């Protein structure tokens, strides 16, 4: 909420002791993470994401006809066999739209939110430096990228085990693994999704330096995520697909095979690191010359 944010930021900015404390990178990062986790908006987005596996599991549980093989989203037909697949199916379902939307909100608000509420100038009065502030803002968005899939994962496991039970799981390769292995595999899916969102967070950080209107930065980042996925569906642009930050978003299913295909992890990580480096440099180039003190 605006009032909540202004009040929190004013408390962070005022006072010599507080300003000195924010001069160190760790204290600045700690302050940013506390602010992130205190926002009602953050918890509202977590609640919305948590509702997806709950609704998914309840619909399947109360359905008169269980999903047939190949019907609906990936792994939907496996949910009744093992509750683990609630979390995996929910992660696959949220990757194209819901997770990018929440990441766009978190990343788009990083700089534009501070500028829009008039608190950016106070943050730069402290001996933080623009580069350090930019790094801390991205770190906060990156933490959100990790927490959001984790919420889906944990909620899916909880509701899945309660309604369908958890036991040995059959992988896509036909191999069977125990409960511990199933937990690890689903956690790897969530980790893959979290890494996939880091490139989008870097894009959102850059867009956030271009405007003082946070809603505009959020919307632009979300639209770019949708556009990239649309471009990825056009066969005429096959040469472009490997360069899109969305290209490896759905390769997480490779960890549900035996043996695990680690290439999907490394390819995804390399792609996202490239986007982080490129758009991080653009963000710094823009933010280092941005007039925020007038």
ZITA-V789560 format. One record per residue. N is the residue number from 1. RES is the residue in one small letter. BURIAL is I if it has 16 or more other C-alpha atoms within 10 Angstrom, else O. Layout:
n-><N | N>
res-><RES | RES>
burial-><BURIAL | BURIAL>
This chain:
n-><1 | 2 | 3 | 4 | 5 | 6 | 7 | 8 | 9 | 10 | 11 | 12 | 13 | 14 | 15 | 16 | 17 | 18 | 19 | 20 | 21 | 22 | 23 | 24 | 25 | 26 | 27 | 28 | 29 | 30 | 31 | 32 | 33 | 34 | 35 | 36 | 37 | 38 | 39 | 40 | 41 | 42 | 43 | 44 | 45 | 46 | 47 | 48 | 49 | 50 | 51 | 52 | 53 | 54 | 55 | 56 | 57 | 58 | 59 | 60 | 61 | 62 | 63 | 64 | 65 | 66 | 67 | 68 | 69 | 70 | 71 | 72 | 73 | 74 | 75 | 76 | 77 | 78 | 79 | 80 | 81 | 82 | 83 | 84 | 85 | 86 | 87 | 88 | 89 | 90 | 91 | 92 | 93 | 94 | 95 | 96 | 97 | 98 | 99 | 100 | 101 | 102 | 103 | 104 | 105 | 106 | 107 | 108 | 109 | 110 | 111 | 112 | 113 | 114 | 115 | 116 | 117 | 118 | 119 | 120 | 121 | 122 | 123 | 124 | 125 | 126 | 127 | 128 | 129 | 130 | 131 | 132 | 133 | 134 | 135 | 136 | 137 | 138 | 139 | 140 | 141 | 142 | 143 | 144 | 145 | 146 | 147 | 148 | 149 | 150 | 151 | 152 | 153 | 154 | 155 | 156 | 157 | 158 | 159 | 160 | 161 | 162 | 163 | 164 | 165 | 166 | 167 | 168 | 169 | 170 | 171 | 172 | 173 | 174 | 175 | 176 | 177 | 178 | 179 | 180 | 181 | 182 | 183 | 184 | 185 | 186 | 187 | 188 | 189 | 190 | 191 | 192 | 193 | 194 | 195 | 196 | 197 | 198 | 199 | 200 | 201 | 202 | 203 | 204 | 205 | 206 | 207 | 208 | 209 | 210 | 211 | 212 | 213 | 214 | 215 | 216 | 217 | 218 | 219 | 220 | 221 | 222 | 223 | 224 | 225 | 226 | 227 | 228 | 229 | 230 | 231 | 232 | 233 | 234 | 235 | 236 | 237 | 238 | 239 | 240 | 241 | 242 | 243 | 244 | 245 | 246 | 247 | 248 | 249 | 250 | 251 | 252 | 253 | 254 | 255 | 256 | 257 | 258 | 259 | 260 | 261 | 262 | 263 | 264 | 265 | 266 | 267 | 268 | 269 | 270 | 271 | 272 | 273 | 274 | 275 | 276 | 277 | 278 | 279 | 280 | 281 | 282 | 283 | 284 | 285 | 286 | 287 | 288 | 289 | 290 | 291 | 292 | 293 | 294>
res-><x | x | x | x | x | x | x | x | x | x | x | x | x | x | x | x | x | x | x | x | x | x | x | x | x | x | x | x | x | x | x | x | x | x | x | x | x | x | x | x | x | x | x | x | x | x | x | x | x | x | x | x | x | x | x | x | x | x | x | x | x | x | x | x | x | x | x | x | x | x | x | x | x | x | x | x | x | x | x | x | x | x | x | x | x | x | x | x | x | x | x | x | x | x | x | x | x | x | x | x | x | x | x | x | x | x | x | x | x | x | x | x | x | x | x | x | x | x | x | x | x | x | x | x | x | x | x | x | x | x | x | x | x | x | x | x | x | x | x | x | x | x | x | x | x | x | x | x | x | x | x | x | x | x | x | x | x | x | x | x | x | x | x | x | x | x | x | x | x | x | x | x | x | x | x | x | x | x | x | x | x | x | x | x | x | x | x | x | x | x | x | x | x | x | x | x | x | x | x | x | x | x | x | x | x | x | x | x | x | x | x | x | x | x | x | x | x | x | x | x | x | x | x | x | x | x | x | x | x | x | x | x | x | x | x | x | x | x | x | x | x | x | x | x | x | x | x | x | x | x | x | x | x | x | x | x | x | x | x | x | x | x | x | x | x | x | x | x | x | x | x | x | x | x | x | x | x | x | x | x | x | x | x | x | x | x | x | x | x | x | x | x | x | x>
burial-><O | O | O | O | I | O | O | O | I | O | O | I | I | O | O | O | O | O | I | O | I | I | I | O | I | O | O | I | I | O | I | I | I | O | I | I | O | O | O | O | O | I | O | O | I | I | O | O | I | I | I | I | I | I | O | I | I | O | O | I | I | O | O | O | O | I | I | O | O | O | O | O | O | I | I | I | I | I | I | I | O | I | I | I | I | I | I | I | I | I | I | I | I | I | I | I | O | I | I | I | I | I | I | I | I | I | I | I | I | I | I | I | I | I | I | I | I | I | I | I | O | I | I | I | O | I | O | I | O | I | O | I | I | I | I | I | I | I | I | I | I | I | O | I | I | I | O | I | I | I | I | I | I | I | I | I | I | I | I | I | I | O | I | I | I | I | I | O | I | I | I | O | O | O | O | O | I | O | O | O | O | I | I | O | I | I | I | I | I | I | I | I | I | I | I | I | I | I | I | I | I | I | I | I | I | I | I | I | I | I | I | I | I | I | I | I | I | I | I | I | I | I | O | I | I | I | O | I | I | O | I | I | O | O | O | O | O | O | O | O | I | O | O | I | I | I | I | I | I | I | I | I | I | I | I | I | I | O | O | O | O | O | O | I | I | O | O | I | I | O | I | I | I | O | I | I | O | O | I | I | O | I | I | I | O | O | I | O | O | O | O | O | O | O>
